[in-house]
Amino acid sequence: MRSAYFAGGCFWCITPVFTDDPGVVSVTSGYCGGDEADPSYEDVKAQRTGHRETIKIDYDENIISFSALLKIFFDNVDITDGGGQYIDRGHSYTLAIYYTNEEEKEAARKAVEALGCTDTVFVEEYKRFYTAEEYHQNFYLKEPEKFDIEMRISGRKKI
């Protein structure tokens, strides 16, 4: 099993696009990219830590490839928006791919260059992933009505 780390704006919104894909074992909401240990949601959201809301995707590479995960990621974010995603603004909602090895680094860089989004999608070395508070995990399943409202208000889901 391998793990991939994608910052796609609001982790509530990006989590469900991966959960039903064959080969995806689990998707965990959390934080990557900053230097502060054990950041809280409040501090990340307030832009105080340098972290981005990030999902960790545990997957079986014999069933789904990192490149396939990249395609799903790019199909579900706005690569033209360098200031965040939809209504979520600031560094903590910007797009990033955190690579864990040279193969992922090259695949991510090639994809970003091919899409012409080198100024809006960052390819960064993975440092550490901090799991978000429990109430953020699988929010779309725990609070389906609130999740649906969030998706519509954010602009990710058209009415």
N, CA and C atoms as a LAMMPS dump frame, in Angstrom:
ITEM: TIMESTEP
0
ITEM: NUMBER OF ATOMS
477
ITEM: BOX BOUNDS ff ff ff
-5.0000000000000000e+02 5.0000000000000000e+02
-5.0000000000000000e+02 5.0000000000000000e+02
-5.0000000000000000e+02 5.0000000000000000e+02
ITEM: ATOMS id mol type element x y z
1 1 1 N 0.851 -1.179 0
2 1 2 C 0 0 0
3 1 3 C 0.889 1.231 0
4 2 1 N 0.422 2.262 -0.716
5 2 2 C 1.131 3.535 -0.791
6 2 3 C 0.191 4.643 -0.357
7 3 1 N 0.768 5.816 -0.139
8 3 2 C -0.019 6.992 0.229
9 3 3 C 0.318 8.138 -0.714
10 4 1 N -0.705 8.911 -1.069
11 4 2 C -0.551 10.125 -1.863
12 4 3 C -1.142 11.271 -1.066
13 5 1 N -0.583 12.464 -1.242
14 5 2 C -1 13.632 -0.463
15 5 3 C -1.318 14.783 -1.409
16 6 1 N -2.587 15.211 -1.394
17 6 2 C -3.054 16.284 -2.26
18 6 3 C -3.755 17.363 -1.447
19 7 1 N -3.36 18.612 -1.673
20 7 2 C -4.071 19.759 -1.113
21 7 3 C -4.966 20.282 -2.225
22 8 1 N -6.284 20.141 -2.034
23 8 2 C -7.238 20.507 -3.076
24 8 3 C -8.276 21.493 -2.601
25 9 1 N -7.87 22.411 -1.726
26 9 2 C -8.837 23.318 -1.134
27 9 3 C -9.449 22.664 0.083
28 10 1 N -10.7 22.902 0.323
29 10 2 C -11.416 22.341 1.464
30 10 3 C -11.344 20.815 1.458
31 11 1 N -10.797 20.231 2.526
32 11 2 C -10.674 18.769 2.533
33 11 3 C -12.022 18.08 2.624
34 12 1 N -13.029 18.733 3.176
35 12 2 C -14.371 18.15 3.182
36 12 3 C -14.83 17.891 1.748
37 13 1 N -14.529 18.855 0.871
38 13 2 C -15.052 18.828 -0.493
39 13 3 C -14.294 17.883 -1.413
40 14 1 N -13.011 17.705 -1.193
41 14 2 C -12.206 16.89 -2.1
42 14 3 C -12.183 15.415 -1.689
43 15 1 N -12.446 15.119 -0.425
44 15 2 C -12.398 13.73 0.051
45 15 3 C -13.29 12.78 -0.746
46 16 1 N -14.579 13.073 -0.927
47 16 2 C -15.46 12.077 -1.543
48 16 3 C -15.155 11.755 -3.001
49 17 1 N -14.413 12.601 -3.701
50 17 2 C -14.16 12.297 -5.109
51 17 3 C -13.212 11.114 -5.272
52 18 1 N -12.522 10.73 -4.21
53 18 2 C -11.591 9.607 -4.264
54 18 3 C -12.121 8.33 -3.614
55 19 1 N -13.084 8.44 -2.734
56 19 2 C -13.439 7.315 -1.858
57 19 3 C -14.017 6.1 -2.575
58 20 1 N -14.665 6.275 -3.706
59 20 2 C -15.287 5.136 -4.392
60 20 3 C -14.438 4.563 -5.512
61 21 1 N -13.244 5.091 -5.703
62 21 2 C -12.4 4.598 -6.788
63 21 3 C -11.769 3.266 -6.412
64 22 1 N -11.84 2.281 -7.318
65 22 2 C -11.199 1 -7.04
66 22 3 C -9.713 1.202 -6.738
67 23 1 N -9.253 0.566 -5.703
68 23 2 C -7.854 0.681 -5.304
69 23 3 C -7.614 1.685 -4.204
70 24 1 N -8.552 2.605 -4.004
71 24 2 C -8.429 3.556 -2.891
72 24 3 C -8.921 2.856 -1.634
73 25 1 N -8.043 2.765 -0.664
74 25 2 C -8.347 2.063 0.578
75 25 3 C -8.976 3.007 1.593
76 26 1 N -8.407 4.212 1.717
77 26 2 C -8.948 5.193 2.664
78 26 3 C -8.506 6.594 2.27
79 27 1 N -9.281 7.571 2.725
80 27 2 C -8.957 8.986 2.527
81 27 3 C -9.076 9.659 3.885
82 28 1 N -8.006 10.329 4.293
83 28 2 C -7.951 10.975 5.605
84 28 3 C -7.734 12.465 5.422
85 29 1 N -8.505 13.281 6.129
86 29 2 C -8.332 14.731 6.097
87 29 3 C -7.241 15.142 7.079
88 30 1 N -6.451 16.122 6.664
89 30 2 C -5.39 16.592 7.551
90 30 3 C -4.683 17.811 7.005
91 31 1 N -3.434 17.98 7.439
92 31 2 C -2.666 19.174 7.109
93 31 3 C -1.24 18.792 6.716
94 32 1 N -0.725 19.484 5.688
95 32 2 C 0.653 19.294 5.23
96 32 3 C 1.259 20.649 4.898
97 33 1 N 2.575 20.658 4.872
98 33 2 C 3.292 21.794 4.309
99 33 3 C 3.844 22.8 5.284
100 34 1 N 3.313 22.897 6.462
101 34 2 C 3.817 23.873 7.416
102 34 3 C 4.865 23.26 8.333
103 35 1 N 5.472 24.108 9.138
104 35 2 C 6.516 23.646 10.046
105 35 3 C 6.039 23.448 11.48
106 36 1 N 4.888 23.995 11.819
107 36 2 C 4.376 23.877 13.187
108 36 3 C 3.862 22.457 13.439
109 37 1 N 4.248 21.893 14.575
110 37 2 C 3.793 20.543 14.934
111 37 3 C 2.342 20.582 15.411
112 38 1 N 1.591 19.558 15.038
113 38 2 C 0.206 19.381 15.473
114 38 3 C -0.656 20.628 15.316
115 39 1 N -0.777 21.131 14.093
116 39 2 C -1.602 22.326 13.898
117 39 3 C -3.077 22.03 14.143
118 40 1 N -3.805 23.025 14.578
119 40 2 C -5.245 22.887 14.765
120 40 3 C -5.962 23.428 13.528
121 41 1 N -7.184 22.99 13.332
122 41 2 C -7.992 23.474 12.22
123 41 3 C -8.127 24.993 12.272
124 42 1 N -8.382 25.522 13.458
125 42 2 C -8.572 26.963 13.602
126 42 3 C -7.33 27.736 13.156
127 43 1 N -6.14 27.244 13.528
128 43 2 C -4.905 27.929 13.15
129 43 3 C -4.607 27.79 11.657
130 44 1 N -4.872 26.609 11.09
131 44 2 C -4.645 26.412 9.654
132 44 3 C -5.601 27.298 8.855
133 45 1 N -6.863 27.277 9.229
134 45 2 C -7.873 28.074 8.522
135 45 3 C -7.564 29.571 8.617
136 46 1 N -7.002 29.999 9.741
137 46 2 C -6.666 31.415 9.937
138 46 3 C -5.311 31.774 9.315
139 47 1 N -4.702 30.826 8.605
140 47 2 C -3.439 31.069 7.895
141 47 3 C -2.26 31.325 8.836
142 48 1 N -2.26 30.733 10.019
143 48 2 C -1.205 30.994 10.994
144 48 3 C -0.073 29.966 10.992
145 49 1 N -0.194 28.879 10.2
146 49 2 C 0.785 27.797 10.341
147 49 3 C 1.578 27.472 9.083
148 50 1 N 1.137 27.925 7.927
149 50 2 C 1.798 27.564 6.675
150 50 3 C 1.352 26.223 6.11
151 51 1 N 0.439 25.548 6.807
152 51 2 C -0.088 24.277 6.313
153 51 3 C -1.205 24.52 5.304
154 52 1 N -1.478 23.481 4.527
155 52 2 C -2.643 23.463 3.645
156 52 3 C -3.56 22.337 4.101
157 53 1 N -4.862 22.529 3.938
158 53 2 C -5.791 21.414 4.135
159 53 3 C -5.439 20.384 3.061
160 54 1 N -5.209 19.165 3.489
161 54 2 C -4.661 18.122 2.618
162 54 3 C -5.381 16.815 2.887
163 55 1 N -5.48 15.997 1.854
164 55 2 C -5.982 14.643 2.068
165 55 3 C -4.85 13.648 1.847
166 56 1 N -4.875 12.614 2.653
167 56 2 C -3.961 11.482 2.51
168 56 3 C -4.78 10.345 1.921
169 57 1 N -4.346 9.855 0.775
170 57 2 C -5.04 8.767 0.096
171 57 3 C -4.176 7.522 0.218
172 58 1 N -4.656 6.54 0.949
173 58 2 C -3.989 5.242 0.993
174 58 3 C -4.572 4.413 -0.143
175 59 1 N -3.686 3.857 -0.976
176 59 2 C -4.165 3.153 -2.165
177 59 3 C -3.302 1.942 -2.493
178 60 1 N -3.901 1.037 -3.227
179 60 2 C -3.221 -0.162 -3.7
180 60 3 C -2.704 0.137 -5.102
181 61 1 N -1.401 0.277 -5.24
182 61 2 C -0.818 0.653 -6.524
183 61 3 C -0.958 -0.442 -7.582
184 62 1 N -1.369 -1.629 -7.187
185 62 2 C -1.634 -2.695 -8.158
186 62 3 C -2.996 -2.52 -8.82
187 63 1 N -3.83 -1.652 -8.232
188 63 2 C -5.176 -1.428 -8.764
189 63 3 C -5.311 -0.026 -9.361
190 64 1 N -4.734 0.968 -8.711
191 64 2 C -4.813 2.352 -9.196
192 64 3 C -3.423 2.981 -9.089
193 65 1 N -3.067 3.734 -10.095
194 65 2 C -1.732 4.345 -10.128
195 65 3 C -1.748 5.762 -9.563
196 66 1 N -0.574 6.238 -9.233
197 66 2 C -0.429 7.623 -8.788
198 66 3 C -0.886 8.57 -9.901
199 67 1 N -0.559 8.248 -11.132
200 67 2 C -0.989 9.085 -12.265
201 67 3 C -2.505 9.148 -12.384
202 68 1 N -3.177 8.028 -12.117
203 68 2 C -4.647 8.029 -12.142
204 68 3 C -5.198 8.906 -11.017
205 69 1 N -4.57 8.863 -9.857
206 69 2 C -4.986 9.735 -8.752
207 69 3 C -4.78 11.202 -9.118
208 70 1 N -3.677 11.504 -9.785
209 70 2 C -3.442 12.881 -10.242
210 70 3 C -4.564 13.345 -11.168
211 71 1 N -4.982 12.492 -12.082
212 71 2 C -6.057 12.868 -13.003
213 71 3 C -7.349 13.169 -12.256
214 72 1 N -7.692 12.336 -11.292
215 72 2 C -8.895 12.578 -10.487
216 72 3 C -8.767 13.917 -9.759
217 73 1 N -7.605 14.167 -9.195
218 73 2 C -7.349 15.432 -8.494
219 73 3 C -7.582 16.618 -9.427
220 74 1 N -6.927 16.602 -10.578
221 74 2 C -7.037 17.734 -11.501
222 74 3 C -8.447 17.911 -12.048
223 75 1 N -9.19 16.835 -12.159
224 75 2 C -10.576 16.918 -12.644
225 75 3 C -11.525 17.53 -11.611
226 76 1 N -11.054 17.71 -10.379
227 76 2 C -11.941 18.165 -9.305
228 76 3 C -11.479 19.425 -8.593
229 77 1 N -10.551 20.143 -9.204
230 77 2 C -10.096 21.418 -8.653
231 77 3 C -10.061 22.452 -9.772
232 78 1 N -9.955 23.71 -9.391
233 78 2 C -9.832 24.8 -10.357
234 78 3 C -8.365 25.195 -10.441
235 79 1 N -7.668 24.682 -11.456
236 79 2 C -6.228 24.917 -11.578
237 79 3 C -5.881 26.352 -11.945
238 80 1 N -6.874 27.174 -12.255
239 80 2 C -6.608 28.569 -12.614
240 80 3 C -6.62 29.496 -11.406
241 81 1 N -7.033 28.987 -10.252
242 81 2 C -7.207 29.819 -9.064
243 81 3 C -6.021 29.665 -8.109
244 82 1 N -5.169 30.663 -8.074
245 82 2 C -3.993 30.626 -7.208
246 82 3 C -4.229 31.161 -5.812
247 83 1 N -5.437 31.634 -5.531
248 83 2 C -5.713 32.234 -4.229
249 83 3 C -6.497 31.357 -3.282
250 84 1 N -6.746 30.123 -3.681
251 84 2 C -7.546 29.196 -2.88
252 84 3 C -8.425 28.402 -3.809
253 85 1 N -9.506 27.873 -3.292
254 85 2 C -10.439 27.117 -4.118
255 85 3 C -11.858 27.56 -3.792
256 86 1 N -12.526 28.029 -4.847
257 86 2 C -13.921 28.448 -4.737
258 86 3 C -14.059 29.51 -3.644
259 87 1 N -14.931 29.342 -2.648
260 87 2 C -15.079 30.395 -1.635
261 87 3 C -14.006 30.332 -0.559
262 88 1 N -13.229 29.267 -0.515
263 88 2 C -12.184 29.123 0.5
264 88 3 C -10.914 29.81 0.011
265 89 1 N -10.497 30.85 0.716
266 89 2 C -9.407 31.698 0.261
267 89 3 C -8.212 31.591 1.208
268 90 1 N -7.059 31.874 0.682
269 90 2 C -5.839 31.896 1.474
270 90 3 C -4.955 30.689 1.207
271 91 1 N -3.726 30.789 1.699
272 91 2 C -2.71 29.755 1.472
273 91 3 C -3.186 28.359 1.857
274 92 1 N -3.901 28.244 2.957
275 92 2 C -4.294 26.913 3.438
276 92 3 C -5.263 26.202 2.489
277 93 1 N -5.805 26.929 1.504
278 93 2 C -6.727 26.344 0.539
279 93 3 C -6.15 26.307 -0.879
280 94 1 N -4.855 26.609 -1.01
281 94 2 C -4.23 26.548 -2.326
282 94 3 C -3.895 25.104 -2.686
283 95 1 N -3.6 24.886 -3.957
284 95 2 C -3.393 23.544 -4.487
285 95 3 C -1.932 23.107 -4.373
286 96 1 N -1.746 21.865 -3.94
287 96 2 C -0.396 21.303 -3.869
288 96 3 C -0.451 19.791 -3.981
289 97 1 N 0.619 19.262 -4.519
290 97 2 C 0.852 17.824 -4.556
291 97 3 C 2.133 17.606 -3.767
292 98 1 N 2.054 16.791 -2.735
293 98 2 C 3.227 16.501 -1.913
294 98 3 C 3.779 15.147 -2.337
295 99 1 N 4.967 15.155 -2.904
296 99 2 C 5.551 13.91 -3.392
297 99 3 C 6.412 13.244 -2.314
298 100 1 N 6.449 11.918 -2.377
299 100 2 C 7.225 11.146 -1.397
300 100 3 C 8.431 10.457 -2.021
301 101 1 N 8.534 10.52 -3.363
302 101 2 C 9.69 9.926 -4.037
303 101 3 C 9.87 10.606 -5.392
304 102 1 N 10.95 10.286 -6.069
305 102 2 C 11.273 10.924 -7.347
306 102 3 C 10.253 10.596 -8.437
307 103 1 N 9.713 9.398 -8.421
308 103 2 C 8.71 9.01 -9.415
309 103 3 C 7.464 9.892 -9.303
310 104 1 N 6.989 10.104 -8.077
311 104 2 C 5.829 10.983 -7.865
312 104 3 C 6.171 12.42 -8.243
313 105 1 N 7.365 12.857 -7.876
314 105 2 C 7.793 14.226 -8.194
315 105 3 C 7.746 14.472 -9.698
316 106 1 N 8.301 13.542 -10.473
317 106 2 C 8.316 13.688 -11.925
318 106 3 C 6.908 13.625 -12.513
319 107 1 N 6.098 12.698 -12.057
320 107 2 C 4.723 12.581 -12.559
321 107 3 C 3.94 13.856 -12.267
322 108 1 N 4.073 14.381 -11.057
323 108 2 C 3.352 15.596 -10.679
324 108 3 C 3.841 16.793 -11.486
325 109 1 N 5.143 16.955 -11.593
326 109 2 C 5.684 18.091 -12.351
327 109 3 C 5.269 18.043 -13.814
328 110 1 N 5.331 16.857 -14.413
329 110 2 C 4.924 16.726 -15.815
330 110 3 C 3.451 17.067 -15.994
331 111 1 N 2.607 16.612 -15.083
332 111 2 C 1.171 16.901 -15.168
333 111 3 C 0.907 18.393 -15.019
334 112 1 N 1.551 19.017 -14.063
335 112 2 C 1.38 20.451 -13.824
336 112 3 C 1.854 21.247 -15.035
337 113 1 N 2.996 20.886 -15.585
338 113 2 C 3.509 21.586 -16.764
339 113 3 C 2.595 21.382 -17.973
340 114 1 N 2.111 20.164 -18.17
341 114 2 C 1.233 19.878 -19.308
342 114 3 C -0.063 20.674 -19.226
343 115 1 N -0.546 20.898 -18.012
344 115 2 C -1.784 21.661 -17.821
345 115 3 C -1.541 23.171 -17.78
346 116 1 N -0.281 23.579 -17.751
347 116 2 C 0.058 25.004 -17.724
348 116 3 C -0.313 25.69 -16.43
349 117 1 N -0.192 24.978 -15.321
350 117 2 C -0.604 25.565 -14.034
351 117 3 C 0.545 25.599 -13.015
352 118 1 N 1.747 25.862 -13.499
353 118 2 C 2.905 25.875 -12.599
354 118 3 C 2.854 27.01 -11.577
355 119 1 N 2.057 28.037 -11.841
356 119 2 C 1.933 29.153 -10.896
357 119 3 C 0.818 28.96 -9.881
358 120 1 N -0.02 27.944 -10.076
359 120 2 C -1.178 27.765 -9.197
360 120 3 C -1.24 26.407 -8.506
361 121 1 N -0.486 25.442 -9
362 121 2 C -0.441 24.115 -8.375
363 121 3 C 1.006 23.844 -7.994
364 122 1 N 1.257 23.712 -6.715
365 122 2 C 2.617 23.559 -6.216
366 122 3 C 2.967 22.092 -6.03
367 123 1 N 4.158 21.734 -6.459
368 123 2 C 4.682 20.385 -6.28
369 123 3 C 5.772 20.509 -5.223
370 124 1 N 5.507 19.939 -4.055
371 124 2 C 6.409 20.107 -2.915
372 124 3 C 6.756 18.765 -2.29
373 125 1 N 7.931 18.717 -1.719
374 125 2 C 8.356 17.502 -1.035
375 125 3 C 7.514 17.287 0.223
376 126 1 N 7.083 16.067 0.396
377 126 2 C 6.317 15.692 1.579
378 126 3 C 7.224 15.766 2.807
379 127 1 N 6.717 16.428 3.852
380 127 2 C 7.441 16.48 5.124
381 127 3 C 6.74 15.629 6.168
382 128 1 N 5.489 16.012 6.439
383 128 2 C 4.727 15.316 7.463
384 128 3 C 3.248 15.612 7.266
385 129 1 N 2.444 14.64 7.587
386 129 2 C 0.994 14.791 7.516
387 129 3 C 0.452 14.741 8.934
388 130 1 N -0.373 15.711 9.271
389 130 2 C -1.044 15.74 10.567
390 130 3 C -2.528 15.47 10.336
391 131 1 N -3.054 14.447 10.955
392 131 2 C -4.459 14.107 10.811
393 131 3 C -5.321 15.193 11.45
394 132 1 N -6.343 15.614 10.729
395 132 2 C -7.269 16.636 11.242
396 132 3 C -8.14 16.043 12.346
397 133 1 N -8.776 16.911 13.057
398 133 2 C -9.67 16.538 14.133
399 133 3 C -10.742 15.578 13.619
400 134 1 N -11.229 14.713 14.484
401 134 2 C -12.14 13.635 14.098
402 134 3 C -13.398 14.141 13.391
403 135 1 N -13.933 15.27 13.806
404 135 2 C -15.176 15.729 13.187
405 135 3 C -15.014 16.097 11.714
406 136 1 N -13.767 16.255 11.253
407 136 2 C -13.523 16.532 9.831
408 136 3 C -13.475 15.259 8.983
409 137 1 N -13.238 14.122 9.604
410 137 2 C -13.082 12.872 8.857
411 137 3 C -14.423 12.426 8.274
412 138 1 N -14.432 12.197 6.964
413 138 2 C -15.643 11.743 6.259
414 138 3 C -16.856 12.615 6.575
415 139 1 N -16.63 13.914 6.585
416 139 2 C -17.687 14.862 6.901
417 139 3 C -18.912 14.653 6.01
418 140 1 N -18.678 14.328 4.761
419 140 2 C -19.788 14.14 3.817
420 140 3 C -20.713 13.007 4.234
421 141 1 N -20.201 12.032 4.983
422 141 2 C -21.033 10.935 5.48
423 141 3 C -21.684 11.277 6.821
424 142 1 N -20.961 11.994 7.664
425 142 2 C -21.461 12.34 9
426 142 3 C -22.549 13.41 8.949
427 143 1 N -22.379 14.364 8.059
428 143 2 C -23.292 15.516 7.968
429 143 3 C -23.699 15.745 6.51
430 144 1 N -24.449 14.809 5.907
431 144 2 C -24.738 14.922 4.473
432 144 3 C -25.481 16.194 4.077
433 145 1 N -26.398 16.66 4.914
434 145 2 C -27.128 17.887 4.562
435 145 3 C -26.212 19.099 4.611
436 146 1 N -25.403 19.218 5.657
437 146 2 C -24.447 20.329 5.758
438 146 3 C -23.425 20.262 4.636
439 147 1 N -22.986 19.05 4.318
440 147 2 C -22.02 18.871 3.237
441 147 3 C -22.615 19.335 1.908
442 148 1 N -23.844 18.965 1.619
443 148 2 C -24.487 19.365 0.377
444 148 3 C -24.599 20.886 0.293
445 149 1 N -24.958 21.514 1.394
446 149 2 C -25.041 22.979 1.427
447 149 3 C -23.668 23.592 1.168
448 150 1 N -22.639 23.06 1.813
449 150 2 C -21.261 23.544 1.625
450 150 3 C -20.843 23.425 0.162
451 151 1 N -21.163 22.311 -0.456
452 151 2 C -20.791 22.107 -1.859
453 151 3 C -21.49 23.117 -2.774
454 152 1 N -22.753 23.409 -2.502
455 152 2 C -23.485 24.37 -3.328
456 152 3 C -23.014 25.797 -3.071
457 153 1 N -22.856 26.157 -1.796
458 153 2 C -22.418 27.517 -1.467
459 153 3 C -21.019 27.777 -2
460 154 1 N -20.169 26.776 -1.932
461 154 2 C -18.772 26.948 -2.368
462 154 3 C -18.642 27.134 -3.871
463 155 1 N -19.618 26.659 -4.632
464 155 2 C -19.526 26.71 -6.077
465 155 3 C -18.994 25.425 -6.691
466 156 1 N -18.615 24.466 -5.86
467 156 2 C -18.121 23.189 -6.389
468 156 3 C -19.237 22.362 -7
469 157 1 N -20.446 22.505 -6.481
470 157 2 C -21.589 21.753 -6.99
471 157 3 C -22.603 22.75 -7.541
472 158 1 N -22.996 22.536 -8.754
473 158 2 C -23.997 23.402 -9.368
474 158 3 C -25.382 22.968 -8.923
475 159 1 N -26.234 23.933 -8.683
476 159 2 C -27.604 23.664 -8.215
477 159 3 C -28.415 23.03 -9.316
